[in-house]
């Protein structure tokens, strides 16, 4: 995202990674200069994994100045046995007026 247009105030954990009552460790780090948010979620002692669609995290943002920017995501994931899993997402366009 463009930090000249929006500021990330907080990152909130979603419920997706806690499917099936599994305990998950959630951490986040906001880099306001680079316009980047790093999120790590670990499902400890999980033999099934999470599947389907759902909310992993939510960002609370506030406007800084007018303009358009987008929020995209990239990531890696592994199955309970350690095999890589494809992660897909759709960028979100934001217009600040």
C-alpha positions as semicolon CSV with decimal commas, in nm:
position;residue;x (nm);y (nm);z (nm)
1;X;0,000;0,000;0,000
2;X;0,101;0,361;-0,038
3;X;0,184;0,502;0,308
4;X;0,150;0,857;0,173
5;X;-0,226;0,790;0,129
6;X;-0,324;0,562;0,418
7;X;-0,191;0,463;0,759
8;X;-0,247;0,117;0,906
9;X;-0,364;0,170;1,263
10;X;-0,398;-0,193;1,364
11;X;-0,408;-0,554;1,247
12;X;-0,672;-0,786;1,390
13;X;-0,665;-1,165;1,378
14;X;-0,940;-1,339;1,181
15;X;-1,097;-1,673;1,269
16;X;-0,983;-1,878;0,965
17;X;-0,671;-2,029;1,121
18;X;-0,858;-2,124;1,441
19;X;-1,091;-2,365;1,257
20;X;-1,179;-2,675;1,455
21;X;-1,087;-2,511;1,784
22;X;-0,712;-2,530;1,709
23;X;-0,495;-2,284;1,899
24;X;-0,307;-2,053;1,665
25;X;-0,024;-1,812;1,732
26;X;-0,078;-1,478;1,552
27;X;0,182;-1,204;1,515
28;X;0,202;-0,894;1,301
29;X;0,442;-0,614;1,223
30;X;0,354;-0,288;1,049
31;X;0,623;-0,109;0,846
32;X;0,469;0,237;0,786
33;X;0,765;0,359;0,579
34;X;0,763;0,072;0,328
35;X;0,383;0,039;0,326
36;X;0,401;-0,323;0,436
37;X;0,235;-0,543;0,697
38;X;0,388;-0,881;0,783
39;X;0,158;-1,141;0,940
40;X;0,258;-1,482;1,074
41;X;0,008;-1,746;1,186
42;X;0,110;-2,087;1,319
43;X;-0,136;-2,365;1,403
44;X;0,057;-2,563;1,663
45;X;-0,002;-2,937;1,709
46;X;-0,237;-2,945;1,407
47;X;-0,274;-3,270;1,214
48;X;-0,568;-3,163;0,992
49;X;-0,497;-2,807;0,874
50;X;-0,735;-2,524;0,782
51;X;-0,916;-2,526;0,449
52;X;-1,163;-2,327;0,245
53;X;-1,202;-1,951;0,254
54;X;-1,215;-1,709;0,542
55;X;-1,065;-1,411;0,716
56;X;-0,700;-1,451;0,817
57;X;-0,657;-1,089;0,929
58;X;-0,822;-0,747;0,902
59;X;-0,642;-0,415;0,868
60;X;-0,783;-0,097;1,022
61;X;-0,663;0,198;0,813
62;X;-0,711;0,573;0,823
63;X;-0,672;0,829;0,544
64;X;-0,362;1,045;0,517
65;X;-0,420;1,221;0,183
66;X;-0,633;1,188;-0,131
67;X;-0,546;0,936;-0,401
68;X;-0,573;0,571;-0,499
69;X;-0,372;0,275;-0,376
70;X;-0,416;-0,098;-0,348
71;X;-0,358;-0,362;-0,086
72;X;-0,212;-0,683;-0,220
73;X;-0,086;-0,991;-0,043
74;X;0,168;-1,263;-0,096
75;X;0,250;-1,552;0,126
76;X;0,360;-1,904;0,185
77;X;0,190;-2,186;0,369
78;X;0,259;-2,546;0,455
79;X;0,037;-2,845;0,524
80;X;0,057;-3,023;0,861
81;X;0,321;-3,259;0,712
82;X;0,529;-2,968;0,579
83;X;0,428;-2,984;0,211
84;X;0,394;-2,641;0,045
85;X;0,044;-2,507;-0,019
86;X;-0,056;-2,246;-0,278
87;X;-0,194;-1,926;-0,126
88;X;-0,421;-1,708;-0,342
89;X;-0,565;-1,364;-0,282
90;X;-0,720;-1,075;-0,469
91;X;-0,578;-0,720;-0,442
92;X;-0,813;-0,457;-0,300
93;X;-0,828;-0,107;-0,450
94;X;-0,873;0,187;-0,209
95;X;-0,959;0,546;-0,304
96;X;-0,910;0,820;-0,046
97;X;-1,110;1,136;-0,115
